[in-house]
Amino acid sequence: MVPKGTHIAMTALLPDAILPGDRLISIHEVKARVGLGQSTIYARMATGAFPKARPLGPRTVRWVEREIDAWVAAIVTGQDHAADRRQA
């Protein structure tokens, strides 16, 4: 088991890492959580304004739930207005 507080340190060192306990979610769940369509999600991913999907196979991708949650939190707290204006 990972000691308490290590998760934050590991994510800082390995921001693209999928860590033990991370849940992977489908495009359907991502769309439901963020209120954006698939085309918009992929367009924002291409500009770096949305968390990237992780390939699981030749035709399957998933997003790390904690990254989507962090993106939503940044939008809600007003920390990501610049990304929204770029995509408007």
Secondary structure in CASP SS format (residue, H / E / C, confidence):
PFRMAT SS
TARGET T0000
AUTHOR 0000-0000-0000
METHOD secondary structure of the structure
MODEL  1
M C 1.00
V C 1.00
P C 1.00
K C 1.00
G C 1.00
T H 1.00
H H 1.00
I H 1.00
A H 1.00
M H 1.00
T H 1.00
A H 1.00
L H 1.00
L C 1.00
P C 1.00
D C 1.00
A C 1.00
I C 1.00
L C 1.00
P C 1.00
G C 1.00
D C 1.00
R C 1.00
L E 1.00
I E 1.00
S C 1.00
I H 1.00
H H 1.00
E H 1.00
V H 1.00
K H 1.00
A H 1.00
R H 1.00
V H 1.00
G C 1.00
L C 1.00
G C 1.00
Q H 1.00
S H 1.00
T H 1.00
I H 1.00
Y H 1.00
A H 1.00
R H 1.00
M H 1.00
A H 1.00
T H 1.00
G C 1.00
A C 1.00
F C 1.00
P C 1.00
K C 1.00
A C 1.00
R E 1.00
P E 1.00
L E 1.00
G E 1.00
P C 1.00
R C 1.00
T E 1.00
V E 1.00
R E 1.00
W E 1.00
V E 1.00
E H 1.00
R H 1.00
E H 1.00
I H 1.00
D H 1.00
A H 1.00
W H 1.00
V H 1.00
A H 1.00
A H 1.00
I H 1.00
V H 1.00
T C 1.00
G C 1.00
Q C 1.00
D C 1.00
H H 1.00
A H 1.00
A H 1.00
D H 1.00
R H 1.00
R H 1.00
Q H 1.00
A C 1.00
END
